[in-house]
Amino acid sequence: MDSGKSSAVCDAFVAKPKPELKSKLGTIVGIIELFAQPDEFVDKFFEIINDLETEYYLPPFETEGGIEKRFEECLQRANRRIHKAINDSVIELEPKNINSLVALIHHGKIYLSQIGQNNALLFHRKKQYDYIIVDIFSQAGDKTSKINSEKMFSNIINGAITEKDNLFFCNDSVLEYISQNELMEIITEESPASALKEIESILKKDSQDNNFYAIAIEPVIKEDKFTEQLIVSANNTMPEIEKPRVPSQTSINKLISTQENTEKYLAPSMAPNWKKALVITVWGLRVVTKFIIKYLKIISLEIIKLSKVTFNYIYHKFAKQKLNNRDTSTINSDQSLNPNKPTIDPSENTQTSYSHKLKENKNLFDTISDFINRQITKFVSLNKLQKSLFITGLVLIFFFSQSMVWQGQVVTNSEKTSTSDIIKQIEDNLNAGEAKNIFNDEAGSKESLQLAINLLSQIPNNNKYQATKNELQSRIDDLNRSLQKIVYLDNPETISDLFNQNESADLSSMTISGNYIFVFDNNNQNIYKIDLEKKQTIAKKLPQNFSNVRKIAAIDDNKVLLLNNDSELYTYNLETNLAESSLTNKDKITDISLYGGKLYALIADKGQILKHFPVDTGYNSGSSWIKDGTDITDIVTFTIDGGIYTINDTGNIKYLLSGKLMATNFSEVNPAISSPKQIFTDGDSSYLYVLDQNNQRIIVFEKNSGNIKTQYSSKEFSNMKSIIINSKEKKIYVLANKKIYLINTDN
């Protein structure tokens, strides 16, 4: 939408690299807005941005540090050239008149940098038709800051985008005519091309005096598969823009949610209402008490008179009615027995019979009436002070009972309000946690998640809130799985079903050599050799009983070490079907591992790992490997990659190099590791694998950072026994439920 005016020069662009480069390096997009700048600088600036795009796709393509480092280096070169262009300009330039945004999108990740004032909106879908609007530059820190001409692009904001996310970049003019909510509805309900056409139609009537430009990016469905659509706007008259500033952060480390704090402080307090109620109640009691004391005598006499009249009326009416009914019944009965007997008029001698019958028919009503009359008589006999105290007591009892009713109502309403507030706080924390997680602020997201979990426990356990609790718990579980990077495998591939070999199999351990996997069965003392290429399983019966073998380790394709519960170590040869003792030490061995042809044995009760060299009879007596006295008495298993990783029963991981403890910082896992069965890595792998049997999962840590890379779990992983990792082929083999499963990974 070009107005034809020359005060502003604008552009919106999307790079179009070759498919192989797009897959390897991603796609660069950007928007530029310059106004009131000399032509020489405008041409130079556009040349610099164009060269930035070109340089990014130049070889070499394997850049150390990854694409973020490559992108950062291109921005640094652009900064130097922009600074030089500003200094070389004969006319003094206004940096505040420069607005530019450059973004790199690659495999579900986005990297953003800007000069001046731009808008980057992310529409994140929580569930169908329910979106969070994240103003990226605003929530990454101050939207603008003072510009440093030496570092125009001074900050890179990065984050992950998923199939739940839509991205929209635009200048301020767009937001002056279309709100963020309206943009969200348009962008999320239509394809980018259709959405931009609709936005263009809305803004068209205002394009004579304003300049509009935007880029819309649809959700990422699969890696390397997204579509960018844009509106290109050229020279136009721009409204005055505030002095731009550059964000001070280097990444979006925290998205701040102010709504929950605002609502917290704006929420009305019940305390003033209670104070008012208390004041009114005390004032009312004083007024009533003064009135009663002033007119006590008159009130007392009137109450007595009214009570007597009322009770006499009720009593006589009731008694007379009952007597008439009985007399009528008797007359009718007599008449029926003796028809010739003259009819007696019930009204005759009424006064005499009434008095007589009344005495004969004294009942509970009469007793109550007599009791009340006696109490009234007692009250009348009281002196003035006693009467005052009595009546005041009755009034206080009345007000106390009413206050209990009022309090019950207020408590009920307060509970409803409190529960609604708790639900709102949980939703706000979950929204904040999801937004922080989008931009890799794991610490902030976990903090928000924990607050939501704590608040959820405060919602009452009744049917009224059960559906809401279930929905919130589901969102908590989803966010936790996302933060913990849990991958659920519905139907992992089965490599071998050892149940077919022995229905009562007691499988203890698994090892690998080349294309062969070995598994030991304590039930029948068989060792199974699985050919991974041919998918065949061969069973070999051992020549003797080795008493509960708990760990095996492959020496080569035909020899396997066997460690039993008596700490006896044997070398078994599958070709000759012979087993020989390999270690004469009497130490209690907790675990073993082979590395570089040498045997390492964990002697946990002595807090030592022994390194054994091979000899003709098996292995020598060994030497102590730990040099600094590190306490490993609680260690349950270990693995080697040149150094040694150990883990205890609570999941605490240590790393020792050259026999000395090194600093580590492995992330906490939720739920915590419980009784790990095995730990694995090797020199070819950048990852550490932990078999957490009790939680039916395999946890993958990055060795360098200690962060969680992935967690694999499946309903099929019951009774997990052992894992094998082939780092080169990126495969994990899992022994569980008498089967061997295969997981293909990107680790």
C-alpha positions, 0 to 999 in steps of 0.5 A: 500500500504505497501512498507515493510520498517520498518522506518514508522508505519501507520494505518487507522481505523474505529470503528464498534460499535453495531448499537444501540451504533452507533446511540447513540454515533456515530462512531470514525475514525482515522489515525496514522503515526509514524516514527523513533520511538522505538518499545516500544513506537509504541506499547504503542501509538497504545495501547493508541489509541485502548483503547481510542476507547474502553473507548468511547463505555463503559457505562454509555452511558448517559454522562452529557454534551453530546457526545462532552464532552465524546469524550473530556474526552477520549482524555484527558485520552489519553493525560495523557498516551501519556505524560507518555509514552514519559517520560518513554521512555529510548530513547529520542523521537521526538514528530515531528515524531508523526502524528495522527488524531481522529474524531467522527462522530455523527448525522451529526456532526463531532469532530476532534482532531489531533497531528502533521501534517494531512489533513482533506478536506471537499468538500461542494457542493453549487450546482450540479458540483460546490464545495467548498474545505475546508481545515479544519485544515488550515482554523481553524487556523495554520495547525500545531503548537508547540507540548505540550507533556502534551496535544498532543490532545489539540484542538477539531474542530467541525462542521456540515456535510450534504448531500452536504458534502464529507469528506476526511482524508489523510497524506501529501504524498497523497497530494504530488501526487494528488492535492486537485482538483483532489481528489475532482473530484474523491471523489464527483463523485464516492462512497467512495469504488470506489474513494479509489480504483481509488486513490490507482491505481494512487498512486500504482507506487509510493508506494515503496518509500512512505506511503499513507493512507486515509479515505473517508466518503460519504455524510450524507443522513439521521441521523445515515446513512453514510459509511466509507471506508479506505485504510490501509497502514503499514510500509513504508519509509516516507519523512522528515516532518516539525516540527509539531504544534497543532492548537491554536483554540478550534473550527472552529469559522472562516473560512478565505477567502483570495481570495476576499482580494487578488483580491481586492488588485490586481484589476487594477485601472483606475486612472493611465490610466486617468492620462496618457490620460490627459498628452497625451491630453495636450501635443498634444494640445501644439504641434498642437497649436505651429504648427498652430501659425507657419504656420498660414498664409499658412494654412489659405490661403490654406484652403480658396483656397481649400474651394473656389475650392470645393464649386465652383465645387460642385455648378456648377456641381449641377446647370448645371445638374439641368438645363440640366434636365429641358431643356431636359424635356421642349424640349421633352414636346414641341416635343410631342405637335408639332411633326412638330416643328424642334428639338432644340439642347440643346447645342446651345446658352448654354452660354447665356441660362446657365447664364440666367437659373442660376439666375432664379433657385437660391435655398437653395444651392446657399444661403448656398454657399453665406453664406460660401463665406461671412464668408470666406471673414470675416475670411480673413479680420481678423488680425493674432491674431484673426485668431490664436484664431479662429483656436485654438478654432476650434481645442479645440472644436474638441478635447473636442468632442472627449474626450467626446466620449472617456470618454463615452466609458471608463465609459461604460467599467468601469461600466461593470468592476465594475459590474463584480467585484461586482458580483465576490465579492458577490459570494466570500462572499456567498462562505465564508458565506456557508463555515463558516455556515458549521462549526457553525460560525454563526456570521461570516456567517451572516457578509458575508451574509450581505456584499453580500446583500449590494453588490447585491443592487449595481448591475444595475436593467436592463435585462442584469443582471436580471438573475444573480441577481435572481440567487444570490438572490436565494443563499442569500435566501438559506443561510439566511434560513439556518442561520435562521434555517427556516423549511418550511412545505408544507402540515402540518397535519390538526387536525380540520377544523373549517370552517366546523363548521362556514364558517364565524368563527371569531376565537380568541384564543386557549387553551389545557387541557389534550387531549382537545383543546378549541377554541372560536368563536366570530362570533357565541359565540360558544366554540369548544371542540376538542377531540385529541384522537377521532378527534371529535369537539363539539360546545357549544353555550354560554348563553350570549354575551361576547363581543369580547373574545380575550383570553381563558385559560383552568382551567380543561377539562370542565372549561375555563377562558374568557377574553374580550376586556372590561377586563371582566373575566369569568369562563365558565363551559361546563357541566352546560353551565353557565358563572360567573364573576371571577374578580371584579378588574376594571384594564385594563387587557392586557393578562392573564396566569394560572400557578400553579392554580394561575391567572397572569394578565398583567396590561400594562398601570400600568406597573405591573403583578398581581398575583391572588389566587383562591377564592370561587367567582373566584380570589382575588384582587391580589398582585403586582408581579414585585418588581424592577420597571422593565418597562413593559408598552410596553408589549403585552403578556407574559408566565410563567415557574416559571419566566415570559417571556415578549415580546413587539410589536417589539419583545424585550424579557425580563425575570423576576424571582421572580419579578426581571429583569434578563439578557437575550441575545436572537438572532436577527431574520431576518426578525425582529419580528413584532407584536407578537401575543403570546409567550409560554413556561412552566417548562417542556420545554427548549425552548421559542416559539414566534408566529410572525403573520405578518411573518407567522412563529413560532420562537423557541428560546433556553431559556438558550443560547437565540439562534434560535433553529428553525423557522416553516413557511408554506403557510397555516399559514395565519391569525395565531391566537394562538399556543399551545405547548405540551412539553412532546409529542413534538407537536405544535398546530397552529390555523390559517386560521380557521384550527388547524394544528399539527407540530411534533418537536424534541424540 
